[in-house]
Amino acid sequence: KHLICLTVLACLATASNAETITVCPDGACDHVDIQDAIDSASDGDLVMVGPGTYGPINLLGKSLSIVGDGDPENVILDGGGTSRVVNASQVSAGAVSISNLSIRNGYIFSNGSSAGAGIECSGTDLNLDNIVLEACRLERNSSGYHDTRGAGIHGAPTNLVITNSMVRNNDIELINTGSLYSRAGGYGGGISVLGGSLEIRNTRIEGNSVQTSTTGGSWHDNHAMGGGVFVQDAALKVTDSVVANNLCTVENQSSSVATCHPRGGGVMATGHGEKFFSNVQIIGNRIVGRSSTTYDSQNYNSTIGGGMIVGGPVVSILGCLVESNIVEGGLDRPGRNAGGGIWFDGYQGKNGNCDLLIENTIVRENFSGVEESLGDRIASGIGFQGLFSSITVRNTSLSSVVQLAYSMLHNWNVDPSLFAMEDVFICGSTSPLGGSFNEEGLDVEYACSDCNGDGLTDSDQIISGELEDLNDNGTPDCCEVGGDCGPCPESPWDLNQDGMIDSGDMGLLLGFWGECMSAGCPGDFNLDGKVSGTDLGLILGYWGPCE
């Protein structure tokens, strides 16, 4: 098997005047250690790695392709919990490609600043494909002003492309000590990019975290931003991907003045560079702010952006699902809770401010604040702050089964004349629009109808394409004509579209079992990012012939 793969790759390498260097632990290849292969390689070479577990590597500034032979779960780079796993920084001769590998157990402890326990790629164009990047950790326990970035991967600047991959369970943990003036700044539990660009396709970013805390003293700053992804002054494009169950927390036990700023449980992406999201699920991310400081100002104790904080010269949110994200701030002392789903931060540029488009997007069951939260609670769905040139919201639904006493859609300080809304549906709030809006000319409907009784609002199902509304009146056509709005025919429950919900569909469902690698995977009926017992229960509930 190894010889066949290596022969094909050798032919490809010869055609491009590059060498193929092979690595396998049994001694049957050119090298048994990846670092030895890198040491002997030249720019443009291919390093083919056989199944096995290997130690950390340093690309030494060389433009190489590192390719695992087989499933990434079987070709592993392991930091052993003691060091960075991959140093791919400062490669200027060309791009670096890494594919079909697991990169895990990177670890850096520093009393100063640190970054990239899994991969460091500053100054490099890096392509990652079919990678599992997991269980990498950055720690700090000290005083002083220091920043910690990208437990999984960090680049400043970088042009980074991640496709068909998994970035999971990487974390930053910072303890801020000292008697006076210090900062615990954690940015990007999974990914951190400062400058350049980041593109993410068909990738799952899950279970990453940034956690900071302060003990004693005063005048401490505490930042935990971008639990899954942190991007500053860089272009960001995310398509067909899932950002789920990431976390940012700040716990402030300073004796006097201290800031408490958790931001962007799933994603924080602001500053220069276009931000583009298409067919992305932002699900179950959370930010927590707890402060015992005597400093009461809500500006200094604010917890914002449970799902995302986004800003830039051009921002597009197209065909996305933003669900079950939570802002959990104002604990112990009053604080501002804002943007349960998304908080838009605007942009100020030489050529204009932010142009924002939200279209064909579902925002549901997000929360700004919990029962214990003290202080303001605004924008459970979406909030706007900062400088904009235009804000367009089309064919978008915001909903919650809980009747909220605070706003679903909130304008903090934006000129109301900049808003244009068409076919916007809001359900589940006694004060749907908060802040300053001129409702004349805004096409907003306050509707919670569920004509087929399946527990999902009609607007959600129309926007997702599950039910048709050809006459564009907000009511599914099947309900208007007295037809069947159930799962058959042409519905996700009938996976093989044979007119029956039966063992054939169950067999297909079991084949899809587990975590989805991309948004909208088959069998994920409840859109929670995985095919599980809940989805199986839905099939059983509709068992039998379609009528």
C-alpha positions as CSV (number, residue, x, y, z in Angstrom):
1,K,0.0,0.0,0.0
2,H,2.8,2.4,0.9
3,L,4.7,1.7,-2.3
4,I,1.6,2.3,-4.5
5,C,0.9,5.7,-2.9
6,L,4.5,6.7,-2.9
7,T,5.0,5.7,-6.5
8,V,2.1,7.9,-7.6
9,L,3.3,10.8,-5.5
10,A,6.8,10.4,-6.8
11,C,5.6,10.7,-10.4
12,L,3.8,13.9,-9.5
13,A,6.8,15.3,-7.7
14,T,9.1,14.5,-10.7
15,A,6.8,16.5,-13.0
16,S,7.3,19.5,-10.9
17,N,11.0,19.0,-10.3
18,A,10.4,18.3,-6.6
19,E,11.6,15.4,-4.5
20,T,9.4,13.0,-2.6
21,I,10.8,12.0,0.8
22,T,9.2,9.2,2.6
23,V,8.8,8.6,6.4
24,C,7.6,5.5,8.3
25,P,8.4,4.2,11.7
26,D,9.3,0.7,10.6
27,G,12.5,1.7,8.7
28,A,11.2,0.8,5.2
29,C,11.2,4.4,4.1
30,D,13.8,7.2,3.6
31,H,13.5,8.2,7.2
32,V,11.9,7.1,10.5
33,D,11.6,10.7,11.8
34,I,9.8,13.5,10.1
35,Q,12.2,16.1,11.3
36,D,15.1,14.2,9.7
37,A,13.1,14.3,6.4
38,I,12.6,18.1,6.8
39,D,16.2,18.6,7.5
40,S,17.2,16.9,4.2
41,A,14.4,18.6,2.1
42,S,14.5,21.6,-0.1
43,D,11.8,24.1,-1.0
44,G,9.0,22.5,-3.0
45,D,9.6,18.9,-1.8
46,L,6.9,16.5,-0.6
47,V,7.3,14.7,2.7
48,M,5.0,11.6,2.7
49,V,4.4,10.3,6.2
50,G,3.2,6.7,6.9
51,P,0.9,5.8,9.8
52,G,2.4,6.2,13.3
53,T,2.9,8.7,16.0
54,Y,5.7,11.3,15.7
55,G,7.1,14.2,17.7
56,P,7.0,17.9,17.1
57,I,8.5,19.4,13.8
58,N,10.1,22.6,12.7
59,L,9.9,23.4,8.9
60,L,13.0,25.6,9.2
61,G,11.5,28.2,6.9
62,K,11.1,25.7,4.0
63,S,8.2,25.6,1.6
64,L,7.1,22.0,1.9
65,S,4.1,19.7,1.6
66,I,3.7,17.4,4.5
67,V,1.1,14.6,3.7
68,G,-0.1,11.8,5.8
69,D,-0.6,8.4,4.1
70,G,-4.0,7.4,5.2
71,D,-6.6,8.6,7.7
72,P,-5.5,11.5,9.9
73,E,-6.5,9.5,13.0
74,N,-3.6,7.1,12.1
75,V,-0.9,9.7,11.3
76,I,-0.3,11.7,14.4
77,L,2.0,14.6,15.3
78,D,2.0,14.7,19.1
79,G,3.5,17.4,21.3
80,G,3.4,15.2,24.3
81,G,2.0,18.0,26.4
82,T,5.4,19.6,26.6
83,S,6.0,21.8,23.5
84,R,4.6,23.3,20.3
85,V,3.7,20.6,17.7
86,V,4.4,22.4,14.4
87,N,6.6,25.5,13.7
88,A,5.7,26.6,10.2
89,S,6.6,30.3,10.7
90,Q,8.5,32.6,8.4
91,V,8.3,30.6,5.1
92,S,8.9,33.2,2.4
93,A,9.8,31.0,-0.7
94,G,6.3,29.7,-1.2
95,A,3.3,28.1,0.5
96,V,3.3,25.3,3.0
97,S,0.7,22.5,2.8
98,I,-0.1,20.0,5.5
99,S,-2.8,17.3,5.0
100,N,-4.2,14.0,6.4
101,L,-2.6,14.4,9.8
102,S,-3.7,14.7,13.5
103,I,-1.9,17.5,15.4
104,R,-2.4,17.2,19.1
105,N,-1.2,17.7,22.7
106,G,0.8,20.9,22.0
107,Y,1.5,22.8,25.2
108,I,3.2,26.1,26.1
109,F,3.5,27.6,29.6
110,S,4.8,31.2,29.7
111,N,4.9,34.0,32.3
112,G,4.9,36.4,29.3
113,S,3.2,36.3,25.9
114,S,2.8,33.1,23.9
115,A,1.0,31.8,20.9
116,G,0.4,28.7,18.7
117,A,0.7,25.6,20.9
118,G,-0.5,23.5,18.0
119,I,0.8,25.4,14.9
120,E,2.7,28.7,14.6
121,C,2.5,30.0,11.1
122,S,3.3,33.8,11.3
123,G,4.8,35.1,8.1
124,T,3.7,32.0,6.1
125,D,1.0,31.1,3.5
126,L,-0.4,27.8,5.0
127,N,-2.9,25.3,3.6
128,L,-4.4,22.7,5.9
129,D,-6.6,20.0,4.5
130,N,-8.2,17.0,6.3
131,I,-6.5,17.9,9.6
132,V,-7.6,17.1,13.1
133,L,-6.1,19.8,15.4
134,E,-6.9,19.0,19.0
135,A,-6.0,19.2,22.7
136,C,-3.5,22.0,22.4
137,R,-3.1,24.3,25.4
138,L,-1.6,27.7,26.3
139,E,-1.1,28.6,30.0
140,R,0.0,31.6,32.0
141,N,0.1,32.4,35.7
142,S,1.8,35.8,36.2
143,S,1.4,39.5,36.4
144,G,2.2,42.1,33.8
145,Y,0.7,43.0,30.4
146,H,0.8,40.0,28.2
147,D,-1.3,38.5,25.4
148,T,-1.9,34.8,24.7
149,R,-3.1,33.8,21.2
150,G,-4.3,30.8,19.3
151,A,-3.9,27.6,21.3
152,G,-4.7,25.6,18.2
153,I,-3.1,27.7,15.5
154,H,-1.7,31.3,15.4
155,G,-0.5,33.5,12.6
156,A,0.5,37.2,12.6
157,P,0.3,37.8,9.7
158,T,-0.6,34.8,7.7
159,N,-2.7,33.7,4.7
160,L,-4.3,30.6,6.1
161,V,-6.7,28.2,4.4
162,I,-8.4,25.3,6.4
163,T,-10.5,22.8,4.6
164,N,-12.3,19.5,5.5
165,S,-10.8,19.6,9.0
166,M,-11.6,19.5,12.7
167,V,-10.4,22.1,15.2
168,R,-11.5,20.9,18.6
169,N,-10.9,21.0,22.4
170,N,-8.0,23.5,22.3
171,D,-7.8,26.0,25.2
172,I,-6.2,29.0,26.7
173,E,-6.1,29.4,30.5
174,L,-4.7,32.5,32.1
175,I,-4.4,33.5,35.8
176,N,-3.7,37.2,36.3
177,T,-1.7,37.9,39.5
178,G,0.1,40.8,41.0
179,S,-1.0,43.7,43.2
180,L,-1.4,46.4,40.6
181,Y,-1.7,46.9,36.8
182,S,-1.7,43.8,34.7
183,R,-3.7,42.2,31.9
184,A,-4.7,38.6,31.1
185,G,-5.5,38.7,27.4
186,G,-6.6,35.5,25.8
187,Y,-7.5,35.5,22.1
188,G,-8.6,32.5,19.9
189,G,-8.9,29.2,21.7
190,G,-8.9,27.3,18.4
191,I,-7.6,29.8,15.8
192,S,-6.0,33.3,16.0
193,V,-5.1,35.3,12.9
194,L,-3.7,38.9,13.0
195,G,-3.4,40.4,9.6
196,G,-3.6,38.7,6.2
197,S,-6.5,36.4,5.6
198,L,-8.2,33.3,6.9
199,E,-10.5,31.0,4.9
200,I,-12.4,28.1,6.4
201,R,-14.3,25.5,4.3
202,N,-16.2,22.4,5.3
203,T,-14.6,22.4,8.7
204,R,-15.9,21.9,12.3
205,I,-14.6,24.2,15.1
206,E,-15.8,22.8,18.4
207,G,-15.2,22.7,22.1
208,N,-12.3,25.3,22.2
209,S,-12.1,27.8,25.0
210,V,-10.4,30.9,26.4
211,Q,-10.6,31.3,30.2
212,T,-9.0,34.1,32.2
213,S,-9.2,34.9,35.9
214,T,-7.7,37.5,38.3
215,T,-6.9,37.0,42.0
216,G,-6.3,40.0,44.3
217,G,-4.9,43.4,43.5
218,S,-6.5,46.2,41.4
219,W,-6.5,47.8,38.0
220,H,-6.4,44.5,36.1
221,D,-7.7,44.0,32.6
222,N,-9.3,40.6,31.7
223,H,-10.0,39.7,28.1
224,A,-11.3,36.4,26.8
225,M,-12.2,36.7,23.1
226,G,-13.0,34.4,20.3
227,G,-13.5,31.0,22.0
228,G,-13.3,29.2,18.6
229,V,-11.8,31.8,16.2
230,F,-10.2,35.2,16.8
231,V,-9.5,37.5,13.7
232,Q,-8.1,41.0,13.9
233,D,-7.5,43.2,10.8
234,A,-7.7,40.2,8.4
235,A,-10.1,39.1,5.8
236,L,-12.3,36.1,6.9
237,K,-14.3,33.8,4.7
238,V,-16.2,30.9,6.3
239,T,-18.4,28.5,4.2
240,D,-20.2,25.2,4.8
241,S,-18.8,24.9,8.3
242,V,-19.9,24.5,11.9
243,V,-18.8,26.6,14.9
244,A,-20.2,24.9,18.0
245,N,-19.9,24.7,21.8
246,N,-16.9,27.0,22.2
247,L,-16.5,29.1,25.4
248,C,-15.0,32.4,26.7
249,T,-15.0,33.1,30.4
250,V,-13.7,35.8,32.7
251,E,-13.7,35.5,36.4
252,N,-12.6,38.6,38.2
253,Q,-11.8,38.5,41.9
254,S,-9.7,41.7,42.0
255,S,-10.1,43.7,45.2
256,S,-10.8,46.9,43.4
257,V,-11.0,48.3,39.8
258,A,-10.8,45.6,37.1
259,T,-12.3,45.1,33.7
260,C,-14.3,42.0,32.7
261,H,-14.5,41.6,28.9
262,P,-15.5,38.2,27.5
263,R,-16.4,38.5,23.8
264,G,-17.4,36.3,20.9
265,G,-18.0,32.8,22.3
266,G,-17.8,31.2,18.8
267,V,-16.1,33.9,16.7
268,M,-14.7,37.4,17.2
269,A,-13.7,39.0,13.9
270,T,-13.2,42.8,13.7
271,G,-11.1,45.5,12.1
272,H,-9.8,45.6,8.5
273,G,-10.7,43.0,5.9
274,E,-14.0,41.7,4.5
275,K,-15.9,39.1,6.7
276,F,-18.1,36.6,4.8
277,F,-20.1,33.7,6.2
278,S,-22.2,31.4,4.0
279,N,-24.1,28.2,5.1
280,V,-22.4,28.3,8.6
281,Q,-24.0,26.9,11.8
282,I,-23.1,28.9,14.9
283,I,-24.5,26.7,17.7
284,G,-24.2,26.4,21.4
285,N,-21.4,28.8,22.0
286,R,-21.2,30.6,25.4
287,I,-19.5,33.5,27.1
288,V,-19.4,34.0,30.9
289,G,-18.5,37.1,32.8
290,R,-18.2,37.0,36.6
291,S,-16.8,40.0,38.5
292,S,-16.5,40.8,42.2
293,T,-14.8,44.1,41.7
294,T,-16.2,47.1,43.4
295,Y,-16.1,49.0,40.1
296,D,-19.7,49.1,39.0
297,S,-19.6,50.6,35.5
298,Q,-21.4,48.3,33.1
299,N,-18.9,49.5,30.4
300,Y,-16.1,47.8,32.3
301,N,-18.1,44.7,33.1
302,S,-19.7,43.7,29.8
303,T,-20.3,40.3,28.2
304,I,-21.0,40.5,24.5
305,G,-21.5,38.2,21.6
306,G,-22.6,34.7,22.6
307,G,-22.3,33.4,19.1
308,M,-20.2,36.0,17.3
309,I,-18.9,39.5,17.3
310,V,-18.2,40.7,13.7
311,G,-17.1,44.0,12.2
312,G,-15.3,45.1,9.0
313,P,-15.7,47.2,5.9
314,V,-18.0,44.6,4.3
315,V,-19.8,42.0,6.3
316,S,-22.1,39.3,4.8
317,I,-24.1,36.7,6.7
318,L,-25.8,34.4,4.1
319,G,-27.9,31.3,4.7
320,C,-26.6,30.8,8.3
321,L,-28.1,29.2,11.4
322,V,-27.4,31.0,14.7
323,E,-28.9,28.9,17.5
324,S,-28.7,28.3,21.3
325,N,-25.8,30.7,22.0
326,I,-25.7,32.3,25.4
327,V,-24.4,35.4,27.1
328,E,-24.0,34.7,30.8
329,G,-22.7,38.0,32.3
330,G,-23.4,40.3,35.2
331,L,-22.7,37.6,37.7
332,D,-21.9,38.9,41.2
333,R,-21.8,42.5,40.1
334,P,-24.0,44.4,37.5
335,G,-22.8,44.1,33.9
336,R,-24.0,44.5,30.4
337,N,-25.3,41.4,28.6
338,A,-25.6,41.9,24.8
339,G,-25.8,40.0,21.5
340,G,-26.9,36.5,22.4
341,G,-26.6,35.5,18.8
342,I,-24.5,38.1,17.0
343,W,-23.2,41.5,17.9
344,F,-22.1,43.6,14.9
345,D,-19.3,46.0,15.8
346,G,-19.3,48.2,12.6
347,Y,-16.1,49.7,11.1
348,Q,-14.4,53.0,10.5
349,G,-12.3,53.2,7.4
350,K,-10.8,55.8,5.1
351,N,-13.1,54.8,2.3
352,G,-16.3,54.4,4.3
353,N,-17.8,52.5,7.1
354,C,-19.3,49.0,7.4
355,D,-21.7,47.7,4.7
356,L,-23.6,44.8,6.4
357,L,-25.9,42.3,4.7
358,I,-27.8,39.6,6.6
359,E,-29.9,37.3,4.3
360,N,-31.7,34.0,4.4
361,T,-30.6,33.5,8.0
362,I,-32.3,31.9,11.0
363,V,-31.5,33.2,14.5
364,R,-33.2,31.3,17.3
365,E,-33.1,30.4,20.9
366,N,-30.2,32.7,21.8
367,F,-30.0,34.5,25.2
368,S,-28.5,37.7,26.5
369,G,-28.2,37.0,30.2
370,V,-29.4,34.3,32.5
371,E,-31.6,34.4,35.6
372,E,-28.7,35.3,37.8
373,S,-27.5,38.1,35.5
374,L,-27.4,41.7,37.0
375,G,-27.5,44.8,34.8
376,D,-28.7,45.4,31.2
377,R,-29.9,42.5,29.0
378,I,-30.3,43.5,25.3
379,A,-30.3,41.9,21.9
380,S,-31.0,38.3,22.5
381,G,-30.8,37.7,18.8
382,I,-28.8,40.5,17.0
383,G,-27.3,43.8,18.1
384,F,-25.7,46.7,16.2
385,Q,-23.0,49.2,17.5
386,G,-20.5,51.4,15.8
387,L,-20.1,53.0,12.4
388,F,-22.0,51.7,9.3
389,S,-22.7,52.9,5.8
390,S,-25.7,50.5,5.3
391,I,-27.4,47.7,7.1
392,T,-29.6,45.3,5.0
393,V,-31.6,42.5,6.6
394,R,-33.6,40.3,4.2
395,N,-35.6,37.0,4.5
396,T,-34.4,36.5,8.1
397,S,-36.1,35.0,11.2
398,L,-35.4,35.7,14.9
399,S,-37.3,33.6,17.4
400,S,-37.4,32.0,20.8
401,V,-39.9,29.8,22.5
402,V,-39.3,31.7,25.7
403,Q,-41.2,35.1,25.9
404,L,-38.3,37.5,26.4
405,A,-38.7,40.7,28.3
406,Y,-35.8,42.3,26.4
407,S,-35.1,43.0,22.8
408,M,-34.6,40.5,20.0
409,L,-33.1,43.0,17.6
410,H,-31.3,46.0,19.2
411,N,-29.7,49.2,17.8
412,W,-27.2,50.5,20.3
413,N,-26.1,53.7,18.6
414,V,-26.4,53.4,14.8
415,D,-28.2,56.0,12.7
416,P,-31.7,54.5,12.2
417,S,-31.9,55.7,8.6
418,L,-29.2,53.2,7.6
419,F,-31.4,50.2,8.2
420,A,-33.3,48.4,5.4
421,M,-35.4,45.4,6.3
422,E,-37.4,43.1,4.1
423,D,-39.3,39.9,5.1
424,V,-37.9,40.0,8.7
425,F,-39.8,37.8,11.1
426,I,-39.6,38.2,14.9
427,C,-41.2,35.9,17.5
428,G,-40.8,35.5,21.2
429,S,-40.1,39.0,22.7
430,T,-42.4,41.5,24.4
431,S,-40.0,44.2,23.1
432,P,-38.9,42.9,19.7
433,L,-37.0,46.0,18.6
434,G,-34.7,47.7,21.1
435,G,-32.8,51.0,20.9
436,S,-33.5,53.4,18.1
437,F,-35.4,52.2,15.1
438,N,-37.6,54.1,12.6
439,E,-40.2,51.3,12.0
440,E,-41.8,53.1,9.1
441,G,-40.5,51.5,5.9
442,L,-39.1,48.5,7.7
443,D,-40.8,45.2,6.6
444,V,-40.8,43.5,9.9
445,E,-43.5,41.0,11.0
446,Y,-44.1,39.9,14.5
447,A,-45.3,36.3,14.0
448,C,-44.9,33.0,15.8
449,S,-47.2,30.9,13.6
450,D,-46.5,27.1,13.4
451,C,-49.3,25.9,11.1
452,N,-48.2,22.3,10.9
453,G,-47.5,22.0,14.7
454,D,-44.0,20.6,14.4
455,G,-42.4,23.0,17.0
456,L,-40.6,25.2,14.4
457,T,-42.0,28.6,13.3
458,D,-43.2,28.8,9.8
459,S,-40.8,31.6,9.0
460,D,-37.8,29.3,10.0
461,Q,-39.0,26.5,7.7
462,I,-39.7,28.9,4.8
463,I,-36.3,30.5,5.1
464,S,-34.5,27.1,5.3
465,G,-36.4,25.9,2.3
466,E,-38.1,23.0,4.1
467,L,-41.6,24.5,3.3
468,E,-42.6,26.5,0.2
469,D,-44.2,29.9,0.3
470,L,-44.6,30.7,-3.4
471,N,-47.0,33.5,-2.9
472,D,-44.6,35.1,-0.3
473,N,-47.3,35.8,2.3
474,G,-45.4,34.2,5.3
475,T,-47.7,31.1,5.4
476,P,-46.5,27.8,4.0
477,D,-48.4,26.9,0.9
478,C,-49.2,23.4,2.1
479,C,-51.1,24.9,5.1
480,E,-53.1,27.3,2.9
481,V,-54.5,24.6,0.7
482,G,-55.1,22.2,3.5
483,G,-52.4,19.9,2.3
484,D,-49.9,17.8,4.2
485,C,-47.1,19.8,5.7
486,G,-45.7,16.7,7.4
487,P,-42.4,15.0,6.6
488,C,-43.5,13.3,3.4
489,P,-43.0,13.6,0.5
490,E,-39.8,15.6,-0.2
491,S,-38.7,16.1,3.3
492,P,-35.5,15.2,5.2
493,W,-37.1,12.4,7.2
494,D,-37.6,10.3,4.0
495,L,-33.8,10.0,3.3
496,N,-34.2,7.7,0.3
497,Q,-37.3,9.5,-1.0
498,D,-39.2,6.3,-1.6
499,G,-42.4,7.5,0.1
500,M,-41.9,5.5,3.2
501,I,-40.2,6.3,6.6
502,D,-38.8,2.8,7.3
503,S,-35.7,0.7,7.8
504,G,-34.1,2.0,4.6
505,D,-34.1,5.5,6.1
506,M,-32.8,4.2,9.4
507,G,-29.9,2.4,7.8
508,L,-28.9,5.6,6.0
509,L,-29.2,7.6,9.2
510,L,-26.9,5.1,11.0
511,G,-24.4,5.6,8.2
512,F,-24.3,9.3,8.9
513,W,-24.0,8.8,12.7
514,G,-21.7,11.1,14.6
515,E,-20.4,14.7,14.3
516,C,-21.1,16.6,11.1
517,M,-18.0,17.8,9.3
518,S,-20.0,20.5,7.5
519,A,-23.2,22.5,7.9
520,G,-26.5,20.8,6.9
521,C,-25.2,17.2,6.8
522,P,-27.8,14.5,5.9
523,G,-29.6,13.1,8.9
524,D,-29.0,16.1,11.2
525,F,-32.7,16.9,11.4
526,N,-32.6,19.1,14.5
527,L,-29.5,21.0,13.2
528,D,-27.4,20.5,16.3
529,G,-24.3,19.6,14.3
530,K,-24.4,15.8,14.9
531,V,-26.5,12.8,13.9
532,S,-27.6,11.2,17.2
533,G,-30.4,9.6,19.1
534,T,-32.5,12.8,18.8
535,D,-32.5,12.4,15.0
536,L,-33.3,8.7,15.3
537,G,-36.3,9.6,17.5
538,L,-37.6,11.9,14.8
539,I,-37.5,9.1,12.2
540,L,-39.3,6.7,14.6
541,G,-41.9,9.4,15.2
542,Y,-42.8,9.6,11.6
543,W,-42.5,5.8,10.9
544,G,-44.7,4.4,8.2
545,P,-46.0,5.3,4.7
546,C,-46.3,8.9,3.6
547,E,-49.8,10.0,2.9
